[in-house]
Amino acid sequence: MTATTSPISKAATTAAPLHPLLAERWSPRALDARHDLTADQLNALLEAARWAPSASNTQPWRFAVALRGSAEYAAVLDGLAPGNRAWAHAASALIVAAAETVGPDGAARPWAVYDTGQAVAHLTVQAQHEGLAVHQLGGFDRDRVAALLAAPGEVTPLVVLAVGRRDDTAQLAEPFASRETAARDRLPLNRLLLPMQPAPAESAAA
Ligand SMILES: Cc1cc2nc3c(=O)[nH]c(=O)nc-3n(C[C@H](O)[C@H](O)[C@H](O)COP(=O)(O)O)c2cc1C
């Protein structure tokens, strides 16, 4: 077991000045098992998600909130992949983020997953503002977690959000301790850019 002994900053090294809420957000695993989420904090996170944009304002995101200590929390934790369960038990809340992929009228919602990711992005930035951390987890048993949701209609769980307060003194086993202090990296900006096909002659002339 390795302890993280001093506060660490994992702020991004950015190619342009970014808002600190964006540059300083990251996904920690060392969480404070004594921290409880307040009702105000939880409301702020969900409210941030609520105001995300979505296709035709369909707002297909759904959230199931389990607070540490509850039976629901234990059930979500049990559904996580072992490598996530190993540290996510210290989260103040485990929130299942799901997408309603078919509307009440039976119409498919092709952007539901996209929209839900966008709502979660809003939530993560608000969490940063609240002094909280969010670690998104795709590693969980989908059928098991879906069975926990009392959801009408076509609701697909996409990620579990481990929400809490980072704790520099929390004990993490390897390989999680090393990952906690590892540098963050991203593709260079130019790798994100796609060249475009030359415009057809007639529209180029127009
Ligand atoms: C959809 C999604 C699924 C993820 N699944 C996991 C996971 O199962 N376990 C984990 O430790 N981290 C998971 N992550 C966290 C990513 O590994 C992390 O966001 C990425 O490495 C970038 O690091 P940063 O968030 O600290 O910038 C997931 C993130 C996303 C967005």
The ligand as an SDF file (V2000), in Angstrom:
LIG
                    3D

 31 33  0  0  0  0  0  0  0  0999 V2000
  -16.9330    6.7870  -20.6240 C   0  0  0  0  0  0  0  0  0  0  0  0
  -15.7840    6.6810  -19.6500 C   0  0  0  0  0  0  0  0  0  0  0  0
  -15.5030    5.4710  -19.0530 C   0  0  0  0  0  0  0  0  0  0  0  0
  -14.4620    5.3800  -18.1240 C   0  0  0  0  0  0  0  0  0  0  0  0
  -14.2680    4.1850  -17.4720 N   0  0  0  0  0  0  0  0  0  0  0  0
  -13.3340    4.1190  -16.4830 C   0  0  0  0  0  0  0  0  0  0  0  0
  -13.2160    2.9390  -15.6960 C   0  0  0  0  0  0  0  0  0  0  0  0
  -13.9630    1.9650  -15.8390 O   0  0  0  0  0  0  0  0  0  0  0  0
  -12.2470    2.9300  -14.7330 N   0  0  0  0  0  0  0  0  0  0  0  0
  -11.4200    3.9970  -14.5030 C   0  0  0  0  0  0  0  0  0  0  0  0
  -10.5880    3.9190  -13.6070 O   0  0  0  0  0  0  0  0  0  0  0  0
  -11.5360    5.1310  -15.2280 N   0  0  0  0  0  0  0  0  0  0  0  0
  -12.4680    5.2280  -16.2070 C   0  0  0  0  0  0  0  0  0  0  0  0
  -12.6300    6.3920  -16.9200 N   0  0  0  0  0  0  0  0  0  0  0  0
  -11.7530    7.5500  -16.6330 C   0  0  0  0  0  0  0  0  0  0  0  0
  -10.7640    7.7740  -17.7710 C   0  0  0  0  0  0  0  0  0  0  0  0
   -9.7970    6.7660  -17.7550 O   0  0  0  0  0  0  0  0  0  0  0  0
  -10.1450    9.1870  -17.6250 C   0  0  0  0  0  0  0  0  0  0  0  0
  -11.1510   10.1510  -17.7760 O   0  0  0  0  0  0  0  0  0  0  0  0
   -9.0560    9.4100  -18.6610 C   0  0  0  0  0  0  0  0  0  0  0  0
   -7.9650    8.5550  -18.4230 O   0  0  0  0  0  0  0  0  0  0  0  0
   -8.5500   10.8440  -18.6490 C   0  0  0  0  0  0  0  0  0  0  0  0
   -8.1030   11.1950  -17.3740 O   0  0  0  0  0  0  0  0  0  0  0  0
   -8.6240   12.5130  -16.6320 P   0  0  0  0  0  0  0  0  0  0  0  0
  -10.1350   12.3970  -16.5140 O   0  0  0  0  0  0  0  0  0  0  0  0
   -7.9550   12.4760  -15.2850 O   0  0  0  0  0  0  0  0  0  0  0  0
   -8.2360   13.6820  -17.4660 O   0  0  0  0  0  0  0  0  0  0  0  0
  -13.6570    6.5120  -17.8410 C   0  0  0  0  0  0  0  0  0  0  0  0
  -13.9540    7.7360  -18.4490 C   0  0  0  0  0  0  0  0  0  0  0  0
  -15.0140    7.8310  -19.3360 C   0  0  0  0  0  0  0  0  0  0  0  0
  -15.3340    9.1920  -19.9370 C   0  0  0  0  0  0  0  0  0  0  0  0
  1  2  1  0
  2  3  1  0
  2 30  2  0
  3  4  2  0
  4  5  1  0
  4 28  1  0
  5  6  2  0
  6  7  1  0
  6 13  1  0
  7  8  2  0
  7  9  1  0
  9 10  1  0
 10 11  2  0
 10 12  1  0
 12 13  2  0
 13 14  1  0
 14 15  1  0
 14 28  1  0
 15 16  1  0
 16 17  1  0
 16 18  1  0
 18 19  1  0
 18 20  1  0
 20 21  1  0
 20 22  1  0
 22 23  1  0
 23 24  1  0
 24 25  2  0
 24 26  1  0
 24 27  1  0
 28 29  2  0
 29 30  1  0
 30 31  1  0
M  END
$$$$
